Amino acid sequence: MELHIIQRQILQELIHGKHRFSELQPDGVENNLYQYHLQRLIGSKIVAKADDGYTLTPMGYQIAAQWSTDLQSVRLQPVVVVMNLIFNQKGEVLVVERHKEPFINTLSPPFGKVHYEESLAEAAVRDLHEKTGITNVSLQPIGVIELRTDGMHTIAHVFRGNSESGDYIPPDLLLANPNALPGLEALEPLFVE
């Protein structure tokens, strides 16, 4: 999201709390120009007018959580995902083919982003079902790993489960040697029973 310098100045003030109209106007900026940019922030649902001043909206809070005071802009943040390591009785791990970036056309354990207002455990269950259809696996959190690849910085909360519930897993989705998954060498200690 690209913000005009005046909008960034207004946002910078609101990150530090609610302000009145006159307190938000940057020094040296004409009133009409200031009002225009304030209205743009309101129209974008980043700022809201309250009885006693202006404040950030929920979208504004999301921007504030990623805001860099030094850069006066949003800074890239790591992506938070859940990853499911599902093993069968033979110790083979469930993998899925990725159909979108990142990692398109590669095999990986099912993983996906945590949705807003969703717990990590809820995200793990939802993502496993969405990617595989599997629902009867008890998932246990086993650790957190950091994955860095070209252009990606991911924090993965890893869950482990065993597919002993009778859910059929097609043989082409089972990998006998989990350590063969490219780019996931950091997971090796988590594969040990």
C-alpha positions as CSV (number, residue, x, y, z in Angstrom):
1,M,0.0,0.0,0.0
2,E,1.5,3.3,-1.1
3,L,0.7,6.3,1.0
4,H,1.3,9.9,0.3
5,I,3.9,11.6,2.5
6,I,1.1,13.6,4.3
7,Q,-0.9,10.4,4.8
8,R,2.2,8.8,6.3
9,Q,2.6,11.8,8.7
10,I,-1.0,11.5,9.8
11,L,-0.7,7.7,10.3
12,Q,2.6,8.2,12.2
13,E,0.7,10.4,14.7
14,L,-2.2,8.1,15.1
15,I,0.0,5.1,15.8
16,H,0.8,6.9,19.0
17,G,-2.9,7.3,20.0
18,K,-6.0,9.2,19.3
19,H,-5.6,12.8,18.2
20,R,-7.9,15.8,17.5
21,F,-8.2,17.3,14.0
22,S,-5.8,20.2,14.8
23,E,-3.2,17.9,16.4
24,L,-2.9,15.8,13.3
25,Q,-2.2,18.5,10.7
26,P,1.5,18.4,9.7
27,D,3.4,21.6,10.1
28,G,3.6,23.6,6.8
29,V,0.7,21.7,5.1
30,E,-2.2,23.8,4.0
31,N,-5.6,23.0,5.6
32,N,-7.3,22.0,2.3
33,L,-4.5,19.6,1.4
34,Y,-4.4,18.1,4.9
35,Q,-8.2,17.6,4.9
36,Y,-8.0,15.9,1.5
37,H,-5.4,13.4,2.7
38,L,-7.2,12.8,6.0
39,Q,-10.4,12.0,4.0
40,R,-8.4,9.6,1.8
41,L,-7.3,7.7,4.9
42,I,-10.9,7.7,6.2
43,G,-12.2,6.5,2.8
44,S,-9.6,3.7,2.8
45,K,-10.9,2.6,6.2
46,I,-7.5,3.1,7.8
47,V,-8.7,6.1,10.0
48,A,-12.0,6.7,11.7
49,K,-13.5,9.9,13.1
50,A,-14.6,9.5,16.7
51,D,-16.4,12.0,19.0
52,D,-13.2,13.1,20.6
53,G,-10.8,12.9,17.6
54,Y,-9.5,10.5,15.1
55,T,-8.2,7.0,15.6
56,L,-7.1,4.0,13.7
57,T,-9.5,1.4,12.4
58,P,-8.9,-2.4,12.6
59,M,-7.2,-2.1,9.2
60,G,-5.2,0.8,10.5
61,Y,-4.1,-1.4,13.5
62,Q,-2.9,-4.0,11.0
63,I,-0.8,-1.3,9.2
64,A,0.5,0.0,12.5
65,A,1.7,-3.5,13.4
66,Q,3.9,-3.5,10.4
67,W,4.8,0.2,10.4
68,S,8.5,1.2,10.5
69,T,9.0,4.5,12.2
70,D,12.4,4.9,10.6
71,L,11.2,4.2,7.1
72,Q,7.8,5.9,7.5
73,S,6.2,3.0,5.7
74,V,5.0,-0.5,6.1
75,R,7.9,-3.0,6.5
76,L,7.8,-6.5,5.1
77,Q,7.1,-9.0,7.9
78,P,7.6,-12.8,8.1
79,V,4.6,-14.8,7.1
80,V,3.1,-16.9,9.9
81,V,2.0,-20.4,8.8
82,V,1.0,-23.7,10.3
83,M,2.7,-26.9,8.9
84,N,1.3,-30.4,9.5
85,L,3.5,-33.4,9.6
86,I,1.2,-36.4,9.3
87,F,2.7,-39.8,9.5
88,N,1.3,-43.2,8.7
89,Q,2.1,-46.5,10.6
90,K,5.1,-47.1,8.3
91,G,6.6,-43.7,9.2
92,E,5.9,-42.2,5.8
93,V,4.9,-38.5,5.8
94,L,2.0,-37.0,4.0
95,V,2.9,-34.5,1.3
96,V,0.9,-32.4,-1.1
97,E,1.8,-30.8,-4.4
98,R,1.7,-27.0,-4.2
99,H,-0.5,-25.5,-6.9
100,K,0.4,-21.8,-6.3
101,E,3.4,-19.8,-5.3
102,P,5.5,-19.9,-3.3
103,F,6.9,-23.4,-4.0
104,I,4.5,-24.1,-7.0
105,N,4.8,-27.7,-8.4
106,T,6.8,-28.9,-5.4
107,L,5.9,-31.5,-2.7
108,S,5.7,-30.3,0.9
109,P,3.9,-31.1,4.1
110,P,0.5,-29.4,4.1
111,F,1.0,-25.8,5.3
112,G,-0.8,-22.5,5.1
113,K,-1.3,-19.1,6.5
114,V,-3.0,-18.5,9.9
115,H,-6.2,-16.5,9.3
116,Y,-7.0,-13.4,11.3
117,E,-8.7,-14.3,14.7
118,E,-7.8,-18.0,14.3
119,S,-5.7,-19.9,16.8
120,L,-2.7,-21.9,15.7
121,A,-4.5,-25.2,16.5
122,E,-7.6,-24.1,14.6
123,A,-5.5,-23.1,11.6
124,A,-3.7,-26.4,11.6
125,V,-6.9,-28.4,11.6
126,R,-8.5,-26.2,8.9
127,D,-5.5,-26.2,6.7
128,L,-5.1,-30.0,6.9
129,H,-8.7,-30.5,5.9
130,E,-8.6,-27.9,3.1
131,K,-5.5,-29.4,1.5
132,T,-6.1,-33.1,2.1
133,G,-9.7,-33.7,3.2
134,I,-8.4,-35.4,6.3
135,T,-10.3,-34.6,9.5
136,N,-9.7,-37.4,12.0
137,V,-6.1,-36.7,13.1
138,S,-5.1,-35.5,16.5
139,L,-2.6,-32.7,16.0
140,Q,0.0,-31.8,18.6
141,P,2.3,-28.7,18.4
142,I,5.9,-29.8,18.3
143,G,7.9,-26.7,17.5
144,V,8.5,-23.6,15.5
145,I,10.9,-23.4,12.6
146,E,12.1,-20.5,10.4
147,L,12.2,-21.0,6.7
148,R,14.1,-18.6,4.5
149,T,14.1,-18.9,0.7
150,D,14.3,-16.5,-2.2
151,G,12.0,-13.6,-1.3
152,M,10.3,-15.5,1.6
153,H,10.7,-15.4,5.3
154,T,8.3,-17.8,7.0
155,I,7.7,-18.7,10.6
156,A,6.1,-22.1,10.7
157,H,4.3,-23.5,13.8
158,V,4.7,-27.2,13.2
159,F,2.1,-29.8,14.3
160,R,2.4,-33.6,14.2
161,G,-0.2,-36.2,13.8
162,N,-0.6,-39.9,13.0
163,S,-3.1,-41.1,10.4
164,E,-4.3,-44.1,12.3
165,S,-7.9,-43.2,12.1
166,G,-8.6,-45.0,8.8
167,D,-8.3,-41.9,6.6
168,Y,-7.0,-43.2,3.3
169,I,-3.9,-41.5,2.1
170,P,-3.1,-42.2,-1.6
171,P,0.4,-43.7,-1.9
172,D,1.6,-40.9,-4.2
173,L,1.0,-38.5,-1.3
174,L,3.3,-40.4,1.0
175,L,7.0,-39.9,1.2
176,A,9.2,-42.6,2.8
177,N,12.1,-40.3,3.4
178,P,10.8,-36.9,4.8
179,N,14.4,-35.6,4.7
180,A,14.2,-35.7,0.9
181,L,11.9,-32.7,0.8
182,P,13.8,-29.8,-0.8
183,G,14.3,-26.7,1.3
184,L,13.0,-28.3,4.5
185,E,16.3,-29.5,5.9
186,A,15.4,-27.5,9.1
187,L,12.6,-30.0,9.8
188,E,14.9,-33.0,10.1
189,P,15.0,-33.1,13.9
190,L,11.2,-32.9,13.9
191,F,10.8,-36.1,11.9
192,V,12.3,-38.3,14.6
193,E,9.7,-40.2,16.6
